[in-house]
């Protein structure tokens, strides 16, 4: 994998310097690019370019290459996993990786410095400005947050396989967990059981994602977190769950019924499956994301459920559980080969019921491939 990281890092470095791609395309010469991970925020871009997935670090890029600065907690792990030079801020006699990075950066006498990362903390940005000012560096700061995130959107075969592997782990854990589900079980206990089974089944421990488990009337809240409510006979239960493999995440939602569901519930669920199938039938390179949403909403509106749809038809996934492209009525995105899409038709009727069905699809040259097909989309009964 280090070869993949090195190729990505070198590609980003090729945008920098007087003869870099940014300068050649009239974007202005940019001498350096700084990516900051602080308290776990912003790890994705650094991981994508280096293979290092710790919760603290600064990646400094120039046309010559990259240097990763970490604190002493991560020095061994960073040197083992990273494809570039690694420096401990302690060895550089600085208190933080950012201070150490700025010291090296200022020695370059840059005129323009880019910062990036979709999840950079405001305090990290302020610290970058302060350290540059204290060092007497008056370089112009520019935002290049879109550069790496745009590169991340198109998944390689290896990345798609990791998402598929994550889906396999999640599917096995879910089937095992619902075999133990029953009336009287608390939502929080089911969530803990499912998380345990995913972790012991091989899911990554890095950056865990909150499981959503809701039952009964609480299913009408799209992002309800598990509570102490107990499953009751006749309840529908909504479970939105993710697992990671080598950092890459799947995103799945399934429903199960505690006891045999009513004919009305089964009918509503069949509409959800139909809506997802209509959306999935359009997934292909060159298709407008808003057209996929329109296909899903056409089914939901026809069934009289359109007024209860609280969000678009789906979103991209990768290292983050929500990435471009966005599939909604106002999206300007166009699907491209390598996109991985979570397609999630849903409806939520307050004080009554909500339903969601979510699966992941890779956009291929000729259409799409379902990465979560290992898990049945049936309405499960426990």
N, C-alpha and C positions, 0 to 999 in steps of 0.2 A: 504493500500500500504506500510505502514512503515515496516510490517513484511517482505515484499519482499526485500526492501532495506537492512534491517538488515541481512537477509540471504546471500545476495550478499557480503556485507561488511565482514561478518564473514568468508565467503569462501576465500576471498582475504587474510584476516589475517592469515588463516591457512597455507599460503605459507611461513610465516615469522618465525624467531626464529631458535634456534638450532635444534629443532625437527620438523620444518615446512617442507612443501612439497618440497621447493626449495633445502633445505639441504639434505633431504632424497633421492632426485633424482640426487644428485651430482652436483647441480648448485651452491653450495656454500651457507653458512649461510648468510641470509640477515636479518638485525635486524629491519629495519624500511622501510616504503614506503611513499613517499611524492608526493601528487598530487596538482598541483598549477593551480588556475584559476586567470588570471590577465586581466583586461579590457575586460572581456567576453571570452577570449581565454582559452579553456580547461575546460569549464563548464560541458561537457558531462560526463566525468568519475566521477566527484564529484557528479553530479546529479544521475547517475546510481547507485552509492553506498550508497548515503545518502538521496536523495530526495530534496536536496537543489539546486536551480537553479539560484543563484545570479551571478553577473558578477565579484565578487571578493571573494576569499576564499582559504584556504589551508587545505587539509585533511591529517593528519598524522596518519599512520597505523602502528601498532605493533602487536605482537602475543596476546597482552592483549585486543586489540580492536582499535577503531578509535576516534580521536578528531578532530572536525572541528573548525578552527580558522577563524573568520570573522571580518570585521571592524564594527563600531557602526551602520552604515546604515542598516546592514542586521541582527542584533542580534535577533530581535523579529521574523522575517520571518524564520531565520535559526532554531531557537528553536522550532518553530511551525511545520516546515516541516521535519527536520532532524531526523534520527533514532539513532544518536549518541550524545555524549557530545559535547556541543558548548561553545566556549570561545571567548569573544570579546578581540581583541588586546588592546583596551583601558583599559579594566579591568586588563589585564596583564601588563599594563604600557609599551606597545611597540607601535611604530608608524604604523606598518603593520602586517597583519596576518602572513606573512612569518617569520618576526623577532620573533613573539611570538611562532610560531611553532618550529623554530630552537632552541629557548631557552629550550623548553620541550624536544626536540630531543637530545640535547647535554647532558642533565641530564641522558639520558639512556646509555651514553658512548658506542655508537654503533661502530662497526668495519666496517660494510658495510651498506650503505644507498642507497635504490633504489629511482629513480625518474621516473615518468611516465606521460602519457598523449600524445596523438598524436599531440596535438596542443599547447604544451607548448612554450611560447615565449622564445627566446634566452636570453632576458634581465632577465627573471624570473630564468632561469637556472644559469646565471652569479650571480644573487643576492643570490641564494641558496649557491653557492660555497663561495661567499664572506662572508656571515653571518656565515657559518660553520667555515671558517678560522679565522674570528674575535673572535669566541667563543673558539678557541683553539681545535676544533674538527678535527681530521685528518682522519675521516672515508673515506673509498673508496666509490666513487659515481658510481653506475651502472644504466644502462638504462633498465627499465622494461616496456617500453611503450606498448609492445604487450600484456601484461598480461590482463588488463581490456578490451582492444579492442577485444581480442579474445573471452572473456566471453560475450561481448556485441553482438557478431555476431549471436549467436543462440537466436532467439526471443521466449519468452514464449507466451502462449495463450493470456495473458493479454496484452503484448506488441503488438502482432499482431492485437488484437482488437482495440488498440489505433490508429494504422496506418489505419485500416479500417474505424474507426470513422473520422480520419482526411480526408480520401478520400471522405467520405460522405459530410463533410462540404465543401470541395473544389468543389465537383461536383455540389452541389446545388448553390454555389456562381457563378460558371462558367455559368450554364444554365441561371441564372438570369441576369448575366452581358451581355451575348451575345443577350439576348432579347432586350437590349437597344443599342446594337452596330449598327452602320450605316455608310454609306459613309460620309466623312467629320469629323468623330471623330478622335482625335489624339491618337496615341499609348499610350502616358503617361496618358491620361484621362481614357482609357480603363483599363490600369494597376491599376490606383488609384481606379477605380470603383470595380474591381475584389477584390483587397485587402480589401477594405471597407466591401464588402459583406462577405468575409471570416471571417474577424474579428468580425463583428456583428453576424455572423452565429455560432460563438463559437470557432473559432481558437485561440490558445494561442498567447499572445503578446511576449513571450520570444524569443529572438534570431530570428528576422524576416529574411526570405530568399528572396533575390531579385527576383521579377517576371521578366520573359523575355517575351516581346511582340514585334514582328517584322512583317512587312507587305511588300508586293511587293518584290522587289529585295533584300531587307534586310533579308528576310527569308533564304537566302543563307549563312548567318553568324550564326553559330551554337549557340553562346551565345550573340546575339544582345540584348541590353537593350532598353527599350521603349524610344522613342524620340518624337519630336514634329511633326513627319510626320503624315499626315492625311490619313485615309483609303480612297481609291478611288475605284470606281466601277470596278469590275474585279480582285481586289486584293485578294491574299491568305494571311491569317494572322496566324502566329504561336504563340501559347501561352503556355509557360512552367511555371507551377505554383505549389506551395506547400502550404500545411496548416499543422499546428501542433495540436496534441491532447495529453495533458499530456507530452509534450516534443517530442513525436514521430511524424515523418514527412512522408507524402505521397509525391510522385513525379509524376506529370502527364503532358503530352503534348498533346494538341489538335490543330486541324486546323479548321478555318472557312473561307468561301468565301464570299466576299462582292458582292452579286449578284450571279446568276447562274454560276457555274464553267464550263469550256470547257470540252469536251469529253477527251482531252488529260490529263487534270488535274485529272479528275475522274479515268482515267486508271492508272496514276501514284500512286494515293492514294490507289487504290486497291492492287497494288504491295506491298505497305508498310504494309497493313493489312495482306497480305499473308505472308510476311517475319516475322511479329510478331507472327502469328499463328504457323509457322514452328518452331520458337525458343521456343515458349511456350509449344509446344507438347513434348519437350524433358525435361522440367523442372521436376526434381525428384532427390531424394537423390542418391549420387554416380555418377552422371553425371558430366563429365568434363566441366567446364565453357567454355573452348575454343570450345567444340563441339556445344554448343548452339550458339556461335558466328558464327561458320562455317555454321550452318543451316540457320541462318539469311542471311549471306553473299552469300550462294548458290542461294537464291532467287534474291538478289540484283544483283549479277553477271550475272545471267541468263537473267535479264531484261536490262542488259547493264548499270546499275547504280553503279556497284561496285567501279568504279574509283572516284565516288563522295561521298563515305562514309568516313567521317572524324574521326569517333571514333568507338569504339567497340559496341557490341550489348546491353550492359547494365552494371549495378553496383548494389551493395547492398545499402540498406537504413536502417535507424533506428533513432537514435537521431541526426545523421548527414545525410545530403542529399547524400553524397557519402561515402560508407563504403565497406569493403570486403563483398562478393567476387567481383572480377572484371571479366566481361565477354568480353574478347577480344581474339585475335588470339594468344597471347603469355602468357595468364594467366595459372598459375599452380594450380589454385583453383579448388576444387571439391565441388559440391553442397551438402549441408547437410540439414537435417530436421531442420526447424527453421530459415533458411535463408529467408530474404525478398529481392526480386529482382525487380529493375526497368528495364524493358525490353523496349529499345528505338531504334528500327531500324530507319534509317534516311539517307537522301542524301542531298547534298548542291552543287548546280551548280552556281558558281560565276556569278554575273550580270544577273542571270535569276530567279532561284527559289530554295528554300529548303523546305523539308518536314520532319516532325518527328512525330512519334506516340509513346507515352510512357504510359505504365501501370505497376502496381505493383502486384507481385505474391508472395505468401507464399509457401515455399517448405514444403510439407506435407509428411507423411510416404508413401503414395501411388502415389505421383505426385506433383501437385501444386493446389493452389486456388487463383483465381484472386481477389485481394482486391479492385480494382477500377472498378469492373464490373457494379457498379451502374451508371456509366457514359458511354453513348453510344460511340463507336469508329467511328461513322459516320463522314463524312466530312460535317460539319454544314454549313448552308447557312443563311446569314442575309440580 
